Every structure is written in structure tokens, then in C-alpha cells.
Amino acid sequence: MADTEVIVVGAGVIGLAIAQRLATAGREVLVLEQEGWLGQHASSRNSEVIHAGLYYSPGSRKARLCRQGQALLYRWCAEHQVPHQRIGKLLVASSADELPALEKLRGNAVTNGVELEPLNAQQLRTLEPELQAVAGLHSPTTGIVDSHALMQSFETVLRQHGGQLCLHTRVEHVRREQSLLRVSGISAGEDFSASCRYLINAGGLFAQQLAGQVEGYAADSIPPLYPCLGRYYSYAGRSPFRHLIYPMPEPGTAGLGIHATLDLQGQLRFGPDVHYTAALDYRVDGSLADAFARAIRRYWPDCRSERLQPGYTGVRAKLSGPDEAAADFLIHGPETHGVPGLISLFGIESPGLTASLALAEEVATSLDKL
């Protein structure tokens, strides 16, 4: 395997966004991915929503990069013919006791500079006749995107600018050699070794594991990982909704509630739920239909549990546990972990897809300063 200027570990949406950005800037880039195809984990197991940035703590990296990333992502999709739709989202209070939570969300969105339109019950019924809610907020800039087509577009631009991608390639060790980093492991069943000036750890769920394989990496700078399952169910039959429907977040959970999303073909699906786990398990529990239906009936009384069919499962790379406040994205450079030439990204869960191009800009800027 040839030596190169930059090695990016991870060919999910974040790693590929970073790689194409660096290649476009004229850097020599090699992407290493342990799986056999792009984005096998979180990047292809999510709601595919282009978020507006209304949920995240003001001043946080998530809030800033989501807003910046949304604009960049819509522009990218238009320029590269990536299927997407600015479908809009309705955030709804299904009863009067949820109105304070709705107002809190509105205030947070205003602070974050996110456009929202208040709606009363009649206005909501006009937009979505089958929706049960006493008030809501309309997010007109929220959209959906084909995440697989997006990753393929990133790969295409990477290759157009001379970048390379190696699948079935697992990094097992990184050590410093003078001014370079020596990366070694297994590629397609054979030992490999390559050197680079810069290394980007975009391993997602495996980012902490990779950091632990780097000689000289400060162990106390590696944040704990709290894998969190999110299960999705598809709904058989025609969708009653034209917008994405988000209930108020359930108190004491780390999620946004069982929301209704649509894919670009109009298929209705519900999820994700929140289930912390110690293992990476993508099986869908087929016994959850009744529990999902109960949650959905808060805002759609006509939901029928027998029409809910197991869809797919994603795992979030959370940095916060079940009873902790949501953690922000982390981007660690040598000043944090002590290894020259290395940048690690941790906790890139939602809104990572939306923020992918903004994260790429942030990493490119950081790299220029190393």
C-alpha cells in the first residue's frame, strides 16, 4: 500500500465528506474502511433527515455545524444530483401539558437562528388532517436525502481528485516514525503498512477503538462510548402524512420521541426509539410494534399496530449515558491527545449527516494549522 499525505480511517458519510474536501484542496488522500461497502453502520442506518438545528444547545458545535451543514448539503445535493427533498417538519404538542415543551423548543430554535412558523390546531389539521395536536411548529427547511447516493457522490469527487479508497481494510496499529505516522493492519486478508503525514480518525462507532491503537495517544483523552440502539418500523399502506412529524421529546430519554419520517419514495416509517446497549446488534426486535403504536397514537390516533413491520436498526455513537445531558461533537487534535498529525472525531451522531460537509470544513481548517 503506497504512502500518502493524508489517511482517513472510516468511509461513512463523515470520513468521505472529509476525504473529498481534502482531495479537492489538492491533498493526496487515502481512505481506509474495514467493511466491504460504504457507510455500513450509522451512515446507512438513520432517518436520512436534513435537520435545521433547532434541538441543540445554543453555542454548541452541533448547533453551529448543523446550521452551516444544512446550507452546504442542500447546495451539494443540487450540484451533484443527489436525490433529496425539502419536505418540511411539524413539531407537535399532542396535549396542553406539552405546550411548555413546545415553547421551550421554539425558544431554543430562535436562539440558534432557526426559522420556525407557529401553528394552531386548525392550521395543523389543514396541513395534516389525520394529525392530533393542540399546537405545533413548522420547520420549512427540514428535508430528507438519499444517504447512500450522498456517500457515493462524495466518493466520486474524491476519486476525481486523485483520492483512493480501500475497503476490507482494518487498521490495527499506528505509531510515530519521525515526522510521519505509520499505519498498519489487515487489507483483504493480507498485512499492510502505509505512512502518512496526517491521519484522520473518522471511525464513528470504532473511533475510540482506533484511538486506543495509536502509540502515544493520551488514554485519558479518549471519551467513553455509550452505544445506543435506535429501532425503526415501516408502515404498510399509504402514508397519511406529507411532512415529517415529530412529537415532543419524551422526558428522561436521550431521543426525540418516536417520530414519523418519509423516504424519497413516500414510504412511511417510525423511529428511532432509545435503547442503550453494550453490543453492536442490528437485529430488529419484532415484539415492539405495540409499544411503537402506543407512542405514535399520541399524535396519530388511527395508527394500527398490525401494519407496523420491523424495518432496521441503527446504533448511535453517544458520548453520554442514559441519565446524562446530551454530549457535543468532539474534534481532538494533538493539543488534546499528544500525537502530532492526528485528528480524531468522537460522538458524531445526529445531526452528523446534516453537518457532514461543515465537519469536513472544520477538519480541513484544523489540518491547515497542524
C-alpha positions, 0 to 999 in steps of 0.5 A: 500500500503506497504512502500518502499525505493524508489517511482517513480511517472510516468511509461513512458519510463523515470520513468521505465528506472529509476525504473529498474536501481534502482531495479537492484542496489538492491533498493526496488522500487515502481512505481506509474502511474495514467493511466491504461497502460504504457507510455500513453502520450509522451512515446507512442506518438513520432517518436520512433527515436534513435537520435545521438545528433547532434541538441543540444547545445554543453555542454548541458545535452541533448547533453551529455545524448543523446550521452551516451543514444544512446550507452546504448539503442542500447546495451539494445535493443540487450540484451533484444530483443527489436525490433529496427533498425539502419536505418540511417538519411539524413539531407537535404538542399532542396535549396542553401539558406539552405546550411548555415543551413546545415553547421551550423548543421554539425558544431554543430554535430562535436562539440558534437562528432557526426559522420556525412558523407557529401553528394552531390546531386548525392550521395543523389539521389543514396541513395534516388532517389525520394529525392530533395536536393542540399546537405545533411548529413548522420547520420549512427547511427540514428535508430528507436525502438519499444517504447512500447516493450522498456517500457515493457522490462524495466518493466520486469527487474524491476519486476525481481528485486523485483520492483512493479508497480501500475497503476490507481494510482494518487498521490495527496499529499506528505509531510515530516514525519521525515526522510521519505516522505509520499505519498498519493492519489487515487489507483483504486478508493480507498485512499492510503498512502505509505512512502518512503525514496526517491521519484522520480518525473518522471511525464513528462507532470504532473511533475510540477503538482506533484511538486506543491503537495509536502509540502515544495517544493520551488514554485519558483523552479518549471519551467513553462510548455509550452505544445506543440502539435506535429501532425503526418500523415501516408502515404498510399502506399509504402514508397519511402524512406529507411532512415529517412529524415529530412529537415532543421529546419524551422526558428522561430519554436521550431521543426525540420521541418516536417520530414519523419520517418519509423516504424519497419514495413516500414510504412511511416509517417510525423511529428511532426509539432509545435503547442503550446497549453494550453490543453492536446488534442490528437485529430488529426486535419484532415484539415492539410494534405495540409499544411503537403504536402506543407512542405514535397514537399520541399524535396519530390516533388511527395508527394500527399496530398490525401494519407496523413491520420491523424495518432496521436498526441503527446504533448511535455513537453517544458520548453520554449515558442514559441519565446524562445531558446530551454530549457535543461533537468532539474534534481532538487534535494533538493539543488534546491527545499528544500525537502530532498529525492526528485528528480524531472525531468522537460522538458524531451522531445526529445531526452528523449527516446534516453537518457532514460537509461543515465537519469536513470544513472544520477538519480541513481548517484544523489540518491547515494549522497542524 
